[in-house]
């Protein structure tokens, strides 16, 4: 463009209209991506604990904002149709590439398992799994889920097991048993142990965030605080360096009913 053409009100108006159409299209794509990310891959509290909100905002920043800006800069009603089609094709190609790369990166960090591991529940991301051992997993656990994290348990090793010491050493380095498919078992196989290990909710009473968790549980279940103490317990919920969350579980079913940002240790 010449400087005069760039500053022409007619061109700016036409470019703004084209950019607005592009923006609306980008927002529609972002809405579909949000449904996938937050509806399936990162439901609460995983979106908070794993930073799914931040990843989504970065994706939107590239896909929703950059495309319309480029359209605003490049569009001109006087530009030959073939030239404009080339421009918009390149813009859409850049956006599509960024979208695919962004979704791929987010997919790698999606939570796949909520694993009962010793005395806690550990969130396991897809990228943390040692995929080369997936064929050694039990039937039904040989593929990582794409529809949100599932409950599993980790097979405990006896101290006399030759692999016990190595497992402890790996865990001290951040390479936990939950990352090894050959250690995965059905959650039901250890659900009785989970019930026996549950800590009383009353132990968290004076900790920051507990009042909000009590209210959340009451809203979801209708249980009063006294009923909560009788029917529910908790386990620490961990992921990497994040240690200040708890999962509240039903004492009868051993299934989670709520999650709270409360230090359970």
TIMIPA-845081 format. One record per residue (C-alpha): residue number from 1; residue in one letter; chain; x, y, z. Coordinates in steps of 0.02 Angstrom, whole numbers, plus 50000, padded with zeros to 5 digits. Layout:
BEGIN
(atom NUM, "A", "A", (X, Y, Z))
...
END
This chain:
BEGIN
(atom 1, "X", "A", (50000, 50000, 50000))
(atom 2, "X", "A", (50049, 50180, 49976))
(atom 3, "X", "A", (50039, 50291, 50130))
(atom 4, "X", "A", (49887, 50379, 50054))
(atom 5, "X", "A", (49797, 50213, 50024))
(atom 6, "X", "A", (49832, 50150, 50200))
(atom 7, "X", "A", (49755, 50307, 50276))
(atom 8, "X", "A", (49602, 50309, 50163))
(atom 9, "X", "A", (49444, 50301, 50269))
(atom 10, "X", "A", (49363, 50186, 50140))
(atom 11, "X", "A", (49505, 50060, 50151))
(atom 12, "X", "A", (49508, 50066, 50340))
(atom 13, "X", "A", (49320, 50040, 50349))
(atom 14, "X", "A", (49326, 49893, 50228))
(atom 15, "X", "A", (49477, 49818, 50318))
(atom 16, "X", "A", (49391, 49837, 50487))
(atom 17, "X", "A", (49238, 49746, 50420))
(atom 18, "X", "A", (49346, 49604, 50352))
(atom 19, "X", "A", (49443, 49595, 50515))
(atom 20, "X", "A", (49280, 49587, 50614))
(atom 21, "X", "A", (49219, 49441, 50509))
(atom 22, "X", "A", (49386, 49357, 50535))
(atom 23, "X", "A", (49375, 49391, 50722))
(atom 24, "X", "A", (49201, 49314, 50734))
(atom 25, "X", "A", (49263, 49160, 50642))
(atom 26, "X", "A", (49412, 49148, 50759))
(atom 27, "X", "A", (49298, 49163, 50911))
(atom 28, "X", "A", (49190, 49021, 50846))
(atom 29, "X", "A", (49344, 48911, 50828))
(atom 30, "X", "A", (49402, 48964, 51002))
(atom 31, "X", "A", (49233, 48916, 51073))
(atom 32, "X", "A", (49248, 48742, 50998))
(atom 33, "X", "A", (49426, 48728, 51066))
(atom 34, "X", "A", (49364, 48783, 51238))
(atom 35, "X", "A", (49232, 48647, 51235))
(atom 36, "X", "A", (49365, 48517, 51196))
(atom 37, "X", "A", (49494, 48581, 51320))
(atom 38, "X", "A", (49384, 48621, 51470))
(atom 39, "X", "A", (49241, 48502, 51433))
(atom 40, "X", "A", (49348, 48347, 51406))
(atom 41, "X", "A", (49534, 48370, 51436))
(atom 42, "X", "A", (49544, 48493, 51581))
(atom 43, "X", "A", (49384, 48491, 51686))
(atom 44, "X", "A", (49394, 48576, 51856))
(atom 45, "X", "A", (49509, 48569, 51954))
(atom 46, "X", "A", (49633, 48509, 51823))
(atom 47, "X", "A", (49619, 48672, 51725))
(atom 48, "X", "A", (49680, 48765, 51880))
(atom 49, "X", "A", (49810, 48642, 51941))
(atom 50, "X", "A", (49888, 48606, 51771))
(atom 51, "X", "A", (49873, 48781, 51699))
(atom 52, "X", "A", (49746, 48738, 51566))
(atom 53, "X", "A", (49674, 48914, 51576))
(atom 54, "X", "A", (49843, 48991, 51534))
(atom 55, "X", "A", (49873, 48871, 51389))
(atom 56, "X", "A", (49702, 48911, 51317))
(atom 57, "X", "A", (49733, 49099, 51330))
(atom 58, "X", "A", (49898, 49080, 51238))
(atom 59, "X", "A", (49810, 48980, 51103))
(atom 60, "X", "A", (49676, 49114, 51086))
(atom 61, "X", "A", (49806, 49251, 51083))
(atom 62, "X", "A", (49884, 49178, 50927))
(atom 63, "X", "A", (49729, 49111, 50842))
(atom 64, "X", "A", (49596, 49240, 50883))
(atom 65, "X", "A", (49696, 49401, 50893))
(atom 66, "X", "A", (49838, 49386, 50768))
(atom 67, "X", "A", (49730, 49332, 50620))
(atom 68, "X", "A", (49610, 49481, 50625))
(atom 69, "X", "A", (49756, 49600, 50651))
(atom 70, "X", "A", (49842, 49534, 50496))
(atom 71, "X", "A", (49679, 49548, 50400))
(atom 72, "X", "A", (49659, 49728, 50458))
(atom 73, "X", "A", (49834, 49770, 50398))
(atom 74, "X", "A", (49830, 49678, 50231))
(atom 75, "X", "A", (49651, 49695, 50169))
(atom 76, "X", "A", (49609, 49823, 50036))
(atom 77, "X", "A", (49455, 49830, 49924))
(atom 78, "X", "A", (49568, 49889, 49781))
(atom 79, "X", "A", (49684, 49740, 49793))
(atom 80, "X", "A", (49664, 49612, 49653))
(atom 81, "X", "A", (49555, 49465, 49706))
(atom 82, "X", "A", (49691, 49337, 49671))
(atom 83, "X", "A", (49815, 49435, 49778))
(atom 84, "X", "A", (49692, 49449, 49922))
(atom 85, "X", "A", (49648, 49264, 49912))
(atom 86, "X", "A", (49834, 49226, 49924))
(atom 87, "X", "A", (49851, 49340, 50075))
(atom 88, "X", "A", (49702, 49268, 50168))
(atom 89, "X", "A", (49758, 49091, 50123))
(atom 90, "X", "A", (49928, 49123, 50201))
(atom 91, "X", "A", (49847, 49202, 50355))
(atom 92, "X", "A", (49731, 49053, 50378))
(atom 93, "X", "A", (49876, 48933, 50352))
(atom 94, "X", "A", (49975, 49019, 50490))
(atom 95, "X", "A", (49822, 49016, 50603))
(atom 96, "X", "A", (49784, 48833, 50567))
(atom 97, "X", "A", (49965, 48783, 50598))
(atom 98, "X", "A", (49965, 48878, 50763))
(atom 99, "X", "A", (49800, 48798, 50812))
(atom 100, "X", "A", (49862, 48621, 50774))
(atom 101, "X", "A", (50026, 48651, 50864))
(atom 102, "X", "A", (49938, 48729, 51013))
(atom 103, "X", "A", (49811, 48589, 51029))
(atom 104, "X", "A", (49949, 48460, 51012))
(atom 105, "X", "A", (50048, 48543, 51152))
(atom 106, "X", "A", (49894, 48554, 51262))
(atom 107, "X", "A", (49851, 48372, 51225))
(atom 108, "X", "A", (50022, 48318, 51288))
(atom 109, "X", "A", (49992, 48404, 51454))
(atom 110, "X", "A", (49813, 48341, 51474))
(atom 111, "X", "A", (49778, 48239, 51631))
(atom 112, "X", "A", (49746, 48057, 51589))
(atom 113, "X", "A", (49740, 47972, 51760))
(atom 114, "X", "A", (49695, 48014, 51938))
(atom 115, "X", "A", (49800, 47880, 52018))
(atom 116, "X", "A", (49791, 47815, 52195))
(atom 117, "X", "A", (49973, 47805, 52243))
(atom 118, "X", "A", (50016, 47757, 52421))
(atom 119, "X", "A", (49930, 47886, 52530))
(atom 120, "X", "A", (49879, 48013, 52397))
(atom 121, "X", "A", (49795, 48040, 52230))
(atom 122, "X", "A", (49915, 48092, 52094))
(atom 123, "X", "A", (49866, 48181, 51933))
(atom 124, "X", "A", (49960, 48101, 51788))
(atom 125, "X", "A", (49985, 48198, 51626))
(atom 126, "X", "A", (49999, 48112, 51458))
(atom 127, "X", "A", (50176, 48175, 51433))
(atom 128, "X", "A", (50231, 48099, 51599))
(atom 129, "X", "A", (50183, 47921, 51551))
(atom 130, "X", "A", (50324, 47805, 51496))
(atom 131, "X", "A", (50235, 47758, 51335))
(atom 132, "X", "A", (50356, 47619, 51289))
(atom 133, "X", "A", (50282, 47515, 51429))
(atom 134, "X", "A", (50099, 47537, 51377))
(atom 135, "X", "A", (50091, 47362, 51301))
(atom 136, "X", "A", (50132, 47295, 51475))
(atom 137, "X", "A", (49980, 47378, 51555))
(atom 138, "X", "A", (49829, 47277, 51607))
(atom 139, "X", "A", (49689, 47255, 51480))
(atom 140, "X", "A", (49585, 47413, 51472))
(atom 141, "X", "A", (49732, 47523, 51523))
(atom 142, "X", "A", (49842, 47507, 51370))
(atom 143, "X", "A", (49782, 47671, 51291))
(atom 144, "X", "A", (49779, 47844, 51368))
(atom 145, "X", "A", (49603, 47917, 51381))
(atom 146, "X", "A", (49552, 48067, 51276))
(atom 147, "X", "A", (49390, 48106, 51368))
(atom 148, "X", "A", (49460, 48165, 51534))
(atom 149, "X", "A", (49558, 48086, 51675))
(atom 150, "X", "A", (49504, 47916, 51743))
(atom 151, "X", "A", (49528, 47841, 51914))
(atom 152, "X", "A", (49659, 47705, 51927))
(atom 153, "X", "A", (49770, 47634, 52063))
(atom 154, "X", "A", (49954, 47593, 52070))
(atom 155, "X", "A", (50009, 47419, 52116))
(atom 156, "X", "A", (50106, 47426, 52279))
(atom 157, "X", "A", (50274, 47339, 52293))
(atom 158, "X", "A", (50324, 47238, 52444))
(atom 159, "X", "A", (50487, 47291, 52526))
(atom 160, "X", "A", (50557, 47120, 52482))
(atom 161, "X", "A", (50523, 47151, 52297))
(atom 162, "X", "A", (50688, 47176, 52201))
(atom 163, "X", "A", (50610, 47326, 52113))
(atom 164, "X", "A", (50558, 47413, 52274))
(atom 165, "X", "A", (50720, 47508, 52308))
(atom 166, "X", "A", (50734, 47564, 52126))
(atom 167, "X", "A", (50554, 47626, 52131))
(atom 168, "X", "A", (50590, 47728, 52287))
(atom 169, "X", "A", (50746, 47803, 52209))
(atom 170, "X", "A", (50651, 47852, 52050))
(atom 171, "X", "A", (50512, 47931, 52154))
(atom 172, "X", "A", (50641, 48037, 52246))
(atom 173, "X", "A", (50693, 48104, 52076))
(atom 174, "X", "A", (50514, 48145, 52026))
(atom 175, "X", "A", (50487, 47990, 51920))
(atom 176, "X", "A", (50338, 47916, 52011))
(atom 177, "X", "A", (50263, 47742, 52003))
(atom 178, "X", "A", (50105, 47816, 51925))
(atom 179, "X", "A", (50204, 47852, 51767))
(atom 180, "X", "A", (50239, 47668, 51733))
(atom 181, "X", "A", (50098, 47574, 51643))
(atom 182, "X", "A", (50154, 47405, 51709))
(atom 183, "X", "A", (50109, 47467, 51884))
(atom 184, "X", "A", (49932, 47521, 51841))
(atom 185, "X", "A", (49785, 47421, 51907))
(atom 186, "X", "A", (49598, 47449, 51916))
(atom 187, "X", "A", (49548, 47572, 52051))
(atom 188, "X", "A", (49423, 47448, 52122))
(atom 189, "X", "A", (49565, 47331, 52169))
(atom 190, "X", "A", (49625, 47455, 52300))
(atom 191, "X", "A", (49464, 47547, 52341))
(atom 192, "X", "A", (49450, 47462, 52511))
(atom 193, "X", "A", (49625, 47524, 52552))
(atom 194, "X", "A", (49572, 47698, 52498))
(atom 195, "X", "A", (49425, 47693, 52618))
(atom 196, "X", "A", (49538, 47641, 52760))
(atom 197, "X", "A", (49663, 47780, 52724))
(atom 198, "X", "A", (49543, 47926, 52711))
(atom 199, "X", "A", (49585, 48069, 52829))
(atom 200, "X", "A", (49445, 48157, 52925))
(atom 201, "X", "A", (49386, 48322, 52853))
(atom 202, "X", "A", (49387, 48396, 53028))
(atom 203, "X", "A", (49577, 48390, 53024))
(atom 204, "X", "A", (49573, 48530, 52894))
(atom 205, "X", "A", (49449, 48639, 52987))
(atom 206, "X", "A", (49560, 48790, 53022))
(atom 207, "X", "A", (49661, 48787, 52862))
(atom 208, "X", "A", (49645, 48920, 52726))
(atom 209, "X", "A", (49517, 48872, 52595))
(atom 210, "X", "A", (49423, 48748, 52704))
(atom 211, "X", "A", (49269, 48859, 52726))
(atom 212, "X", "A", (49252, 48875, 52537))
(atom 213, "X", "A", (49273, 48687, 52518))
(atom 214, "X", "A", (49138, 48654, 52648))
(atom 215, "X", "A", (49020, 48768, 52553))
(atom 216, "X", "A", (49063, 48685, 52387))
(atom 217, "X", "A", (49028, 48512, 52458))
(atom 218, "X", "A", (48863, 48569, 52533))
(atom 219, "X", "A", (48809, 48646, 52367))
(atom 220, "X", "A", (48853, 48487, 52271))
(atom 221, "X", "A", (48790, 48356, 52393))
(atom 222, "X", "A", (48670, 48444, 52511))
(atom 223, "X", "A", (48768, 48376, 52659))
(atom 224, "X", "A", (48785, 48483, 52814))
(atom 225, "X", "A", (48959, 48499, 52893))
(atom 226, "X", "A", (48915, 48364, 53021))
(atom 227, "X", "A", (48855, 48248, 52883))
(atom 228, "X", "A", (49011, 48286, 52783))
(atom 229, "X", "A", (49120, 48231, 52928))
(atom 230, "X", "A", (49020, 48070, 52946))
(atom 231, "X", "A", (49011, 48021, 52763))
(atom 232, "X", "A", (49166, 48096, 52682))
(atom 233, "X", "A", (49354, 48097, 52702))
(atom 234, "X", "A", (49500, 48165, 52603))
(atom 235, "X", "A", (49666, 48121, 52525))
(atom 236, "X", "A", (49802, 48243, 52470))
(atom 237, "X", "A", (49792, 48282, 52284))
(atom 238, "X", "A", (49963, 48309, 52204))
(atom 239, "X", "A", (50038, 48349, 52036))
(atom 240, "X", "A", (50223, 48386, 52017))
(atom 241, "X", "A", (50268, 48524, 52140))
(atom 242, "X", "A", (50084, 48563, 52174))
(atom 243, "X", "A", (50045, 48489, 52345))
(atom 244, "X", "A", (49913, 48604, 52417))
(atom 245, "X", "A", (49753, 48524, 52353))
(atom 246, "X", "A", (49640, 48388, 52423))
(atom 247, "X", "A", (49515, 48267, 52348))
(atom 248, "X", "A", (49360, 48235, 52453))
(atom 249, "X", "A", (49297, 48057, 52437))
(atom 250, "X", "A", (49144, 47962, 52491))
(atom 251, "X", "A", (49186, 47840, 52631))
(atom 252, "X", "A", (49071, 47707, 52559))
(atom 253, "X", "A", (49112, 47713, 52374))
(atom 254, "X", "A", (49289, 47785, 52385))
(atom 255, "X", "A", (49243, 47898, 52239))
(atom 256, "X", "A", (49286, 48085, 52233))
(atom 257, "X", "A", (49143, 48207, 52264))
(atom 258, "X", "A", (49239, 48372, 52268))
(atom 259, "X", "A", (49411, 48451, 52259))
(atom 260, "X", "A", (49478, 48596, 52359))
(atom 261, "X", "A", (49628, 48711, 52363))
(atom 262, "X", "A", (49674, 48662, 52540))
(atom 263, "X", "A", (49841, 48598, 52603))
(atom 264, "X", "A", (49807, 48419, 52653))
(atom 265, "X", "A", (49977, 48384, 52727))
END
